[in-house]
């Protein structure tokens, strides 16, 4: 890696090279006042050549302006759960930019209750922040919130799940459709051609959870496009509460009465609930794919009960989402509207080397 020295170019240096006053350079940099096009172009060229960067921290401190960001995402169910990881990234970003007058308010909602999502959005709107980072977990409620953000001209960044039809500033996360396609390909290659495959959703109101829906669509489209002649049976089941004894019995019955199921795709990070059942039933011949590198999943991956975990670097999502708002609102930079994180395949052989 090449480390560049800090650029010490001053406005005075630019003015001398352009043979104009410091005031003229200042007007060009801040786009105010009258400057001829020829002079402006000359100064901008010199700024580019000298790689001038304004002292943003000094100007921010001088203005005493503060910037309020709001973060809206699911409440982590434990310190090791998936949704704790984006928070780690957010905290890292905050440590880097808080000196520029940035404040971040965190709003958490329950994954099982859309009403808590609405409660937190009302609090956010009452505070009227300069920018919002949100996981559009519930489709309908997210669209209502976004409509209000649009009315107020508040830019917003999506993490984890994307709503393509919305005018977001940026999306940072995995391509859920491609993630589902990858899972289908892995199972297609690793289970017999005549075997059935189960797509398992651990979620309430599946139609309201866009990222899970997209993963399922990607899974089915893989077979419709690449294996149109396949007689493989695909089965989809929704389980609202995998912790309940009733739900677990449903899964056990499904597996025991359908021995032709030799592949299972769990569309979220809760694949460990299925793994517990497989371990209890001593079913060792079923290929299993889940999402996300949390401790419970890692344990079953190392045991060989879960074969693959598809990971999406959630810490980076939280970090990059906050930095994107910072660059847009404070640095006035253009930012990319789509920022896809990697789709990583983790196995027991490489999990200890994955960072």
HELIX and SHEET records of a PDB file:
HELIX    1   1 UNK A   11  UNK A   18  1                                   8    
HELIX    2   2 UNK A   22  UNK A   29  1                                   8    
HELIX    3   3 UNK A   37  UNK A   49  1                                  13    
HELIX    4   4 UNK A   56  UNK A   63  1                                   8    
HELIX    5   5 UNK A   82  UNK A   97  1                                  16    
HELIX    6   6 UNK A   98  UNK A  100  5                                   3    
HELIX    7   7 UNK A  114  UNK A  127  1                                  14    
HELIX    8   8 UNK A  139  UNK A  151  1                                  13    
HELIX    9   9 UNK A  176  UNK A  190  1                                  15    
HELIX   10  10 UNK A  206  UNK A  208  5                                   3    
HELIX   11  11 UNK A  210  UNK A  226  1                                  17    
HELIX   12  12 UNK A  245  UNK A  257  1                                  13    
HELIX   13  13 UNK A  271  UNK A  281  1                                  11    
HELIX   14  14 UNK A  295  UNK A  303  1                                   9    
HELIX   15  15 UNK A  314  UNK A  329  1                                  16    
HELIX   16  16 UNK A  351  UNK A  353  5                                   3    
SHEET    1   A 6 UNK A 102  UNK A 109  0                                        
SHEET    2   A 6 UNK A  67  UNK A  74  1                                        
SHEET    3   A 6 UNK A 131  UNK A 134  1                                        
SHEET    4   A 6 UNK A 155  UNK A 159  1                                        
SHEET    5   A 6 UNK A 170  UNK A 173  1                                        
SHEET    6   A 6 UNK A 338  UNK A 340  1                                        
SHEET    1   B 6 UNK A 234  UNK A 239  0                                        
SHEET    2   B 6 UNK A 196  UNK A 202  1                                        
SHEET    3   B 6 UNK A 261  UNK A 266  1                                        
SHEET    4   B 6 UNK A 287  UNK A 291  1                                        
SHEET    5   B 6 UNK A 308  UNK A 311  1                                        
SHEET    6   B 6 UNK A 344  UNK A 346 -1                                        
END                                                                             
